[in-house]
Amino acid sequence: MRVLDLFSGCGGLSYGLSQAGLNIVAGVDDWEDALLTFKHNHPNSVVVTMDLSNCDPSKIEKTAGGHFDIIVGGPPCQGFSISGKRDPNDSRNGLYLGFVRAVEHFRPKIFLMENVPNLLSMDGGRFKDEIVKDFEKLGYEIKLEILTASDYGVPQNRRRVIMVGMLGKNTFSFPPPALFSSKITTAEAIGDLPEMSVDDGSQNKRRASNAYQRMMRALTNEIYNHETTDHNAKTVETIALVPDGGNYKNLPRNLQSTRKVNIAWTRYSSNKPSHTIDTGHRHHFHYKYNRVPTVRESARLQSFPDHFIFFGSKTSQYRQVGNAVPPIMAEKIGKELVRAFETSIYQIPDDFYLRIHHSRPRFKNDLENVLLYMASEIAKLREEDRDLFAQKLNAAIKLYPGNASKTEKTINNWRTEIASLLGLVEFQGQKAKPGQMAKFLASKQDLIEFFRHFLFKFQYPGGHLKPRESALLINAKVRFKPAKYLIRVMLEGVQASDNGKFGLSKAEATHCIFNDLRVTRENRTPEETLQIILKNRKDGFGYDNSGDTIRYAGDILDYMRLADLVRYRPNGVFYLNTSQISVLDAFIKNDEYFQPYKKLYSKRGVTASDISKTQDSWFQYVNSKLDTSAFDADALTILEEIAEEKEDKAEFITEMIKRIRVLSSQGRKVRTRDIGHVGEAIVVQHEKTRLARMDREELVKNVRKIPDHLASGFDILSFEGAGELKRTIEVKTTISKGKLNTDRFHMTPSEWGAAQTFGDAYYVYRLMVSSKDIVLFIIKNPVRQYRDAKIEMSLRDGADITYSEEAGAYEAVLA
């Protein structure tokens, strides 16, 4: 694939693309030093000296030929960078028109334009919109996204907008972030380079201490462009006052205003990726040495390998490095460009295409925490007139962390989504009341089982859609239960696979299932759908996997992951959790549909008004029959999956799994409600370890679990350690896929009564376990904390407790 690089600079973007297998034919710029660097490091490419504000494609043709598969480039950003004055009328903003003229003339299949994130907000977003329109007029479909270099193995938190256009359908996918388990730090990137200047070509005498340094030195052990800057004594003295990762705020007050630009006194952090490398060279200091980084150190932080040599004055070299696209990030993008170039797109015939929609919560990224909070708040409410119920629900939503400043419209949207999509509220006439789904989640704190109930009822059409969308689906004769169908397709895939594994992507689910009427209306069998998916894979077909396109099928797969029906892998594929076979079987046998829609299928021209008349019945339907025993989650399986994802707490997780297996060996399947018993066992061990570390071995043997049948209002009897004062402990354990920030739990009447009786001898141990974190929060004497207003209490079959961090303290689990 032939590539033309406009505004090429020194060639960082081109170098990365060449590493992805692309053929860099030519670099075009009017910067002589940068072109010298480009030519040296791209010996098989030609260079064209040209002011691209007066782009002359014919001159490029004479030097580099007239056909290019891909055109890339980044028009100079000074007109709209945060580092300069952002003026919509800046003549430099017109440089992109030269890029447009080249694209219009050569008509590549793909173009890529790189720039600063501020491009998106320039002139209220209108500048970006004009750029997009210019390319759309030429027949290109545009995708753009802000990428952070440190997400792709670059030791720098550099953010850039990447805009990719393709003639016709855009099949490009941005490379997924977080491809590395941990980000490359500044020290890891440049720690092997010498403190002082060295002559070009000198051998690096230090040993490479990590994979990144070895990669940078793979083709040479020689050092180039490593001339240090000589600062005056006063500057060195001032730099020395700034600690690793510090800035001007660490200076004595009399020195803090000695520079007009305070960022000039910023020192890199050794244990984090660096700040953005810019075109200057006096804005940041080495994390260890009292000087600015050298050109080579800056190049390392941009991911240029050591054999990439820069030419021109030192100031010019710094500018070349600062203007470049990090090659490692460019390589990742380049691989996706190759894939997009070679991919044919799978298309549903127009006669069978109908895109499915549903309501999407604005809080999806924090869904589990919001659900636990809202279920508890809703469960406290009583049946009220709809308007009064809505007011009280809005007040609760407003109190969720981060919502205090949200507009009334946003709060109303939250309320609508909580009610319509998640079914936490029941309506009847002018009345509203807490739904059984809310009460279930508030009392059991079992998110996995909650999502199983949720998906069991989820269907198209349904009350989680806007009435007009449900009407559209009924008129199109759509009748579809997505979780059931996805499970059946994936089971077919497992059975057809040689290794018993089959994964499904969001794009495949979207284009082969959700948006195809041959599935949602005409009941194409899962076997047939599987064969289409497998054939597309064999034939190399791709899919439009833009976020807006695949989000609805993606939501269902995400909900299935939260329900532990599927497992997600970093390759973007979902795999069936075949250990939950009884639950999967319950879904497969699920033929239950919302009956009030049944008669509407025979009616011509169903309207939104027809759907609205059924809404109250819908909320009653989703809150009915929540006692499906097959939905109980298998605690052992959940913990084993968490153990796969979490390494730093492996001993704790292993101990929990061991205790779960003891319960399993008794011949019964362990439910997530048994997590409570495991949490109690862990806390018993925690207490024994705590007392042993206090040299109170005589008390260790007396720490014990209180049998459930005694109903004493606490779970564990332990000791303070100072003397023989007793410590009565109630353990509250929650397990979840995602990290939980919940600040609430429920206490039964006997537990609250025990807290009143034992006073300072009564403790609540709040234990939260997820693949992201393990948290133990200890509250002493919840009754006193309530009196001191450090916890809030609402009466509901005991007490719903909401606590602040002032109510207790975090402790490391000692089990």
N, C-alpha and C positions, 0 to 999 in steps of 0.2 A: 504494500500500500504506500503510495507516494504522498509525502507530506510536505507542505509549504508552511514555514514558520515566519509570520509577519511580526514586526516589533520584537525580533528574536532576542535582542540583547546578547548576552554571552552564551545563551543556549541551554539554560537549565531545563526548560520545558522540553526542548528537542532531545536533550540527553536522556531524560527519563523515558520519553516516547520510544527512542531507539532501543532502550533496554527491554521494551515491551514487544520488540520485533518490527517496529515501523521503520520505513525507509525515509530518512530526512533528506529531501532533495536540495532544499535551499533555505537560507536564513536571510531575511530582509530587514534592514535597519539603516539609520543614518548616523550611527554612533561608531566611529572608526575603531576605537579601542575594543569595544564589545565585539565587533565583527572579527578583529584579530583573534580574540579569545575563542569565538565561535568556530572559526576556520581551523584553529589549532586542534580543537577537541572534537571536531567533526570533519576529519580530513577527506571524507568521501562526498561531502556536501559542497555546494557553491554558495557564495555570499553575493548579495545584491545591495549596493549602497543606494538608498532611496529615502526621501522625505515622504512618508506615507500619508501626510495630509494632502499631498498631490500625487496620489497613487497612480502609477502608469503600468497597468498589467502587461502591456506589450513589451516593456523593458524586461519584466520578469520572464516572459516567454522566451525572449532572445537568449537569456542566460540559462534558464532552468527548464524550458519546455512548456507546453501548453496544457498538460493534463495533471491534475492533482486529485487524489481521492479524498484527502483531508487537508483542510487549512486550519491552522491554529495561530493563536497570538493573544497578546495582552496590550491593548492601547495604553500609552502612559497614563498613570492614574492621578497626576498632580491636580487635575481639575476637580476631582471629587474624592480625594483621599482625606481622611481625618488629619493627616499630617500637614495638609495645606489648606488654603482657603477654598471652600466648596462653593463655587460660583457657577450657576447654570449657564451663564454666558461666556465662561472661560473658553477661549478658542481651542484649547487642548482637548476639550470634550468632543470636538469635531473630528479628532483623529480616528475615531472608530468608523467614520464614514469611509475612510480609506480602506479599512477592513471590509466594510460592506461592499465597496466597489470591486474588490478582489474576489469576494465570494460570488458576486453577481456575474463577473466575467468568466471565472473558471468553473463555476457550478460544481463544486465538490459534493460528494454524497454526504459528507459530514463536515461541520466546522466546530471548533472549540474556541471560545473566548474567555480569557481569565481576567479578573479584576478584583478590586477591593470591595469588601462587603457594603461600604457606604454607597456604592452604585445603586443598590436597591432602594435607598431612601432619598436619593438625590432629587431635589425639586418635588418632594412629596411622592416619589415613586414614578413620576411622569417621565423622567429621563430614561429609566429602565424600560418603561412601557413603549417609548418611542423606538428604542433599539430593537425590542422584540417585534414590533410592527414592521420595521424595515426588513427583517429577515422573513417574517411570515408572508410578506408580499412576494418574496422570491420563492415561496413554496416550501419553506423549512418549518418543521414543527420543533418547538423550543422546549428544553428542560433546563432548569437552573437550580443550583443548590449551593449553600455555603459549606465549604469543607474546612476542617481544622487539621493542619499538617500533622500534629502530634498523634492524631488518630490513625495515621498510616505509617508509623515507624520513623517519623522525622522528629528530632529532638527540639522542637520549636512549636510554640502555640500560635502559629501563623494561620489566619483565617482568610480565605479567598472565595469569591464567587466564581463558580465554574458554570458557564453557559454552553450547552451543547445543542446544536441544531442538526436535523437530518432531513433530507428531501423526502417528502411523504411521511410515512409513519415513523415516529422516533422510537427506536428499540434500545436506545442507550440506557444503561443502569449505572448510577453512581456507585462506586465501590463502597461496600459497607464499612463503617468505622469499627474501631475497637478490634482490629485484626491481631493486635498484640496484647498479651496478658497484662503487660505494664508498659507505661510510656518510657521512652528513652530520655534520660536526664542529661542536663548540661555536662555534669562530670563524666558520665559514661561516654559522651560524645567527644570531649576534647581533653580529658584528663591525661592522655598519653603524650600530648604535645608539650614541647619544652617551654620553660618560663621565659627564656630570653630569645632574641633574634637568632636565626641561623641562615646561612647562605643557601640560596636555591640549589637543590640537588643534594643537600646534606642528608645523611642517613638518620632516621629516627631511632635513637638508641634506647628508647623506652619500650618495654614490652606491652603489646596490646592486651588489655585486661578483660575485654568483653567482646561479644559478637559484633556489636556495632563498630568498634574500633578495627576489628579484623576485616570487616567488610570494606571500610574506608581505605584500608591499606592493602587490599587484596592484590592489586596490580603493581604496586610500588611500595617500597619502604622509604622512599625519598620524600623530603619535605620541600614544598614550594610556597611562596607568598606568606612567609612567616616572619615578617619584620615588625617588631614591637614599636610602640609609640613612646617617645621620651616626654614624660610630663614634668612640669616644674615641681620643685620640692613642696610647695604649698598645696598643689593639686594632689600629689601622692599622699601627703599628710591627711588631707581631707578624705580621700578615698579610703584610707586605712580605718577611718572611723565608722564606715558603713559595713555592717556584718554581712555574711553570706545570706543572700536573699533579701537584704534590707534596701532602704532608699533614703532620700533626704530627711525623712522624718526621724531617722536615727541619729542625725547630726545634732550637735549642740544648737540651741535656739539661735545664737548669734551667727551661725553659719547656714541656717536653713534657707535664707533668702539671698545667698551669694550668687546664685545663678537665676537668670530669668526663667529658664526652663528647668523645673525641678526634676524632671525625669532624667536629667543629666547625672544625677547622683543616685542612680539605681544600679545595684549589683546583682548579677545573675544568681539564681539559687542553684546550688550544686545538685540538689535532689529533685529538681523539677525540670521539665522542658524549658527552654529559654523563652524570653519575650520575642516578639517579632523582630527579625533582623531587617533594619531599614537601610536606606541609601547613605545615611551618615555613618560616622564611626566614633562618635563621642557621646552617645546617649546611654550606653550601658557599660558596666565594668565586669571584668573577669571575676568569677566567684571566689577565687583564691588569691590571684595576683593583683597588685594595686596599679592596674592599667586597663586600657580598653582592649578588647580581643583583637587579635591579628586578623588579617584577611583570611588566612587558612582556618583559624578557629571559627570565624563567621561562616566560612564555606562549609565546614563540618556541621555546624548547626543548621545549615540549609540542606544538608545531606549530599553535598558535592564530594565525590571520592577524591583521595589525595592525588591521583594522577590527572585530575582536571586542573589545568594551570591557567591563571589569569594574567592578562597583559595590560599595559598602560601604567599610568601613575598609581600610587597607592590609593589616592582618593578615588580615582576612576575604578580601581578594582573593588573597593568597598561598595561603590554604586552598582557595579555589575552584580555583585553577590546579592545586595539588598533588593534589586529589581527582579530577581529571578524567581521562577517557580521551583520549589524544592524537587529535585530529580526523583527521589523515592516516591513522593506523592504523584508526580507526573507519570511514573511507571505504572502505578496502580490504575490511574485513569486510562493510560494507554491500553492496558489489557482489556478494559471494558470497551474502548473504542474498537479494538480488533473484533471483539465478540459481536458488537452491534453491527459492524460492517459486514460480517459474514453471516448474520442471522436473517432468516426469512420469518415473517410474522404470521402466526396462526390467526386466522380471521373466522369469526362466526358469520355464516351467511346472513344478509340483512333480514331475510324473512324470519329468522329465528333469534335475532338479537334483541334482548330486553334487559337493560341494566337494573339490577335490584338495589334498592336503598333501604336504610333504616336509620332511626335516630342514633346519633353518636354522642356519648357523654363528653363534655368539654374537659372533664377531669380524668380521662382515660389513663393518662400516665401515672395517676395516683389512685387508681380505681379501688384497690383493696382497702387502703386506709379510709377513703371517702365512704365506702360502703359500711365498714365497721362503725364509723362515726355516725352516719345518717341512720343506720338501722337502730342504733341505740337511742338516738334523739327521737326518731319517729315512734319507737315503741313506747316512749314516755307519754305521748299525746293521747287524748281521748277523742271519741267521735264528736265532731263539731260540724257546724255549717261549713261549706266548702271555703268560703272567703276567709273565715276566721282560722280554719285549719291551714290555709295557704299562708296567712300572715305568720302563724306560729312556726310553720316549716321554714319560711324565709328567714325568720329570726335565727333559727338553728343553723341554717346554711351560712348566714353572715358570720357566725362565730367560728366557722371552720378556719384553721390557720391560713392566712393569706387572703381571706375573703372580705376583710373589713373595708377595703377600699374599692371593692368591685361595685359596678353600677347596678341599679335596680333591675335593668334588663338582663344582665348576666345572672343575677340571683334568681330571677324568674325562670331563665333557661335551665339552670341547675334543677330547680324544682320540677319543671316539666320532664326533664330527662330522668330524674330519680323516680318519678311516678310512672311515666309512660314506658320507658325502656326497661327499667329494672323492677317495676311492679311492686314497689314497697308501700304503696298506698292503695286502698280500696275506696271506690266511689259508689254511691247509690243515691240517685236523685240529687238533692241539694246537700247531701251529707258526705263527709269524708272521714276515714278512720285508718289507723295503722293496719297495714296488710300483714297477713300471716308470714310472708317472706321476711318482712322487717323483724317481726317478733322472733322468728326462727333464728335469724342471724344474730340478733341482739343477745339471745339466751345461749346459743350453742357456740358462737364465735367460730363457726366452721365455714370458711369461705369456699372450700372445695365442694362440700355438699351443696352449698348455696348455688354455685354456678352449675352444678348438675341439674338441680331443679329448674333453674333459669333456662338452660338449654333444652331441657325436656319439653317445655311449653313453647319455646321459640319457633315461630313458623312465619312463612310468607304466604298470604298477607297476614297481618297481625296488628295488635294494638300498639306495638312499638314503632309502627310506621305512622306518618301523617295520614289522615283520612283519605286525602286525594290519591296518595300513593297506593294505599290498600285497594281503593276503588279501581285504579289502573290495573293492578295485578289480578283482581277478580274478573274484570272485563277481558283480560288476556288469558283467563282460565289457569292462572298459576296456582299451584297448591303444593307446597314444598317445605319439608322439615330439614333444614340444612345440616344440623349435627348428625342426624340419623343417616343421611345420604353420604356425608363425608366418611363416617365410620365404615359404612358398607363398601365404599370404593377402596378405602385403605385396607380393609380386611381382604378384599379381592387381590390387592397388590401384594400383601404379605403372603397369601397362598400361592400366588404366581411366581414369587421371587425364589431364586435358588438358595439364597441365604436367609430367607424368612424375614427380610426387612424391606419396607417400602415407605418412601417419604413423599410428601406432597407439598408443593410451594403455594404461596398465596396467589401467584399469577396463574398457576394451573387450576386452582380451585375457582378462580374468577372466570377464566375464559372457557374452561371445559365443563363447568358445572353451573355456577351462579347466574351467569348472563346468557345462558343458552336455553331457549324455550323447549328444546328437544329433551332437556332434563326437567326443568321446573314445570312445564305444562304437559309434555307428552310422555313423561315417566320413562325416559331412556334408562335401561338397566345399568346398575353399577358396573357390571361386567363389560358392557359396551363402552362406557365412559373410560374405564381403565385402559382398554385397548387403544382408544384415541390418544390418551395421555402417553402411553408407551410408544405409539407410532410417531407422535410429535417429537419425542425424545430421540428416537432412532433417526428421523429425517432431519434433525437439527433445527426444528421450528422454535422460534422464540415467542415471547408474549409482550404486550404492552404492560409493563409492570410499574408504571408511574403510581405514586402514592394515591392520587385521587381515584385511580382506576381500581386498584386492588384493595382499597381500604375496607370494603364491606365484607368480602369473603375473609379478609385478614382479621377483621374483628371477631368473626365466629371462631376462627382457628385460635385466636388469642384467648377467647373465653373457654374454648375446649382445653387449652393448656392450663388455665387457672382451675379448671375442673379436674385436672389430672387425667384427662382422656387421651391427650396427645403430649408428646415431648418435643421441645424445640431445640434445634441444633444451630450453631453459628453459621452453617452454610445456607441458612434461610429456609430449611425444610422441616416440616412437622412429621413426626413418626407416631404411629398408634402405640398407646401404652397397653400392650397386650396382657400385662399382669392384672389389669382391671377387667377381666373377661366377663364377670357377672354384670358389671355396670354397662359394658358395651352391649351385652346381650339385651339388657333392658331397653336400651335406645333402639336397637335393631327391631325389637318387637313393638315399638311404640307407634301405634296407629291412631293415636288420639289427636283430633283436630278441634278447633273452636267451632262448636256447632252453629251459633247464630249466623255464620257466613254461609252455611250450607245452602239455604234457600236463595241466597243472592246470586249464586252461580247460574241459576236458571233465569235470572232477570236480565233484561237487555238495558244497557246504559246505566250501570250502577254509579251512583254519585257519592261524593264525599259526605253528603248529608245522610245517605243510607248507612255509611260506615259509622258516623258519629252516634247514631242511635244505638249501636251495639257496644260502645266504649265501656259503659259501666259493667256490662257482663264480662268484658274482656278482663278487667282488673280482678273480678271475682274468680274468673277461670284460672288466671296465673297464680292465685293465692290458694288454690284448692289442692287437696291430695298431696301434702308434703311429707307423707310418711313412708315413702318408698325405701324399704330397708336396703335394697340393692345399691342405693346411692351412697351408703356409708363409705367413706374413703378408707383405704387400706393404709394404716399408719406406717407400717414397715416399708411399703413401697415408696411412700412419700419421703421418708427419711433417707432411704437409700439413694433416691434421686438427688436430694439436697446434698448428700455426702459426695456425690460425683461432682457437684458444682462448687463445693466449698472445701478448701484445703486448710486454712489457718485455724479452724476449729475442729479438725478431724477427730481428735481424741474425744471431744465432747459428743459429736455426732455418733462416733463409733460406739460409745457407751450407751447412748439412747437406743441405737439399733440392737445392741446386745440385749438390752432389757426388753425391747419389743419382741425379740425372737423368743425370749423366755416365755412371754405371754402366748406367742404363736404356738409354741411347742405343746401348749395345753389343749390343742385341738380346735382352736377357734380362730377366726380371722380377726385381726386387731383393727378396730375402728379408730378414727381420729379422736373420738371422745376418750379413748384409752391413753391418748397422749397425756392427759391429765395425770394418770397414774405414773407414767414414765417420768413426767416432770417432777412429780413428788419424789420418786426414787432418786433422781438426779440431785434434788435439793437435800435429801437425806445425806447423800455422799458429800455434797458441798459443806453441810454443817459439820460432818465428822472431820473433814479436812481442815475446816476453819478452827475447830477446837484443838485438833492435833497440833496445828501450827502455834497455838497458844499454850502448848505444853499441858493440856488438860486431858490427857489420855484416859483418866478415870471417868470422865464425862462422855467420852466418845461412844463407849459401849451402850450408853443409856439413850442415845438419840434414836428415835423410832418413829415409824409411820403409824398413825392412829387408824384402826380399822374403820371402814366406811359405815358399818352397821351401828357404830357407837354414836354417830351423828353429833359429834362434840363441837362442831363449828370451827374446827381447824384440822389440818392434815398431819402435821408433824410436831412432835415434842422435842425441843432441843434446849440448849442452855446458853446463857449470855457469855459465860467463860470467866467473868469476874465473879468470884464466889460460885454459888450453885443456883443462882437465879434462873428460873425457867424461861424459855422462849417458846411461845406457841405460834406456829406458822401455818398460814393458809396460802397454798400455792395456786396461782392462776397461770395456766400455760396456753399459749396460742401458737399454732404452726401455720405457715403460709408459704406460698411460692416466692412472693416478692417481699421486699423489706417492709416491715410494719413500723409505723410511728404512732400507733394507737396509744391513747392516754386514758383508757377506760377499761373497766371490768365490772362484773356483776357479783354482788354478795347476797347470799340467801339470808332469810331472817335469822337462822341459827348462827350463821357466821357473823352477822352484825351484832347479834346478842352476845356472842363470845367476845367480840372486840370490846364491847361495853364492859363486860365482866373483867377481862384480863388487863385492860388498859395498856400500860407501857410494856407489858409482857406479850402483847399480841402484834404479830407482824404479817404483812402481806408481801409475798415474793412474786413479783410479776415477771414471768419468763416468756420471752418471745423468740421463736426459732424460725429462721427462714434461710434460703440459699444465700441471702445477702448478708445476714448478720445474726448474732445471738446476743440477746440483751437480757440482763437480770436487773430489775429495779426493785428496791426494798423500801417498803413503807412501814414505819413503826407507829403503832397506835392510830389507826385510821380515824377513830372517833375524835381524838384530840386534833388531828389534822383537819378534820371537818370543822371543828369549833374554831380553829385558827384560820379558816377560809383558805386552806391550802389544797383541799379537795372539795368537790361539789358532789352532792348526793341527791338523787331523785328516787322516790319510792316507787318500786314496781316489783311486786313479789319479792320483797327484800329491798335492795338498794342498788341502783346504777351509780357507779362511782366514776367521776372524772377527776384526774389528778394533775397537778403541775409538778415540775421538777423540784420545787421547793418542798414537796411533801415527802421526799425520801432521797435515796442516793443510788447510783449505779455501782454495781460490783461485778468483778470478773467471776465467771463460773469456775469453781474450784473442783468440780467433779472430775 
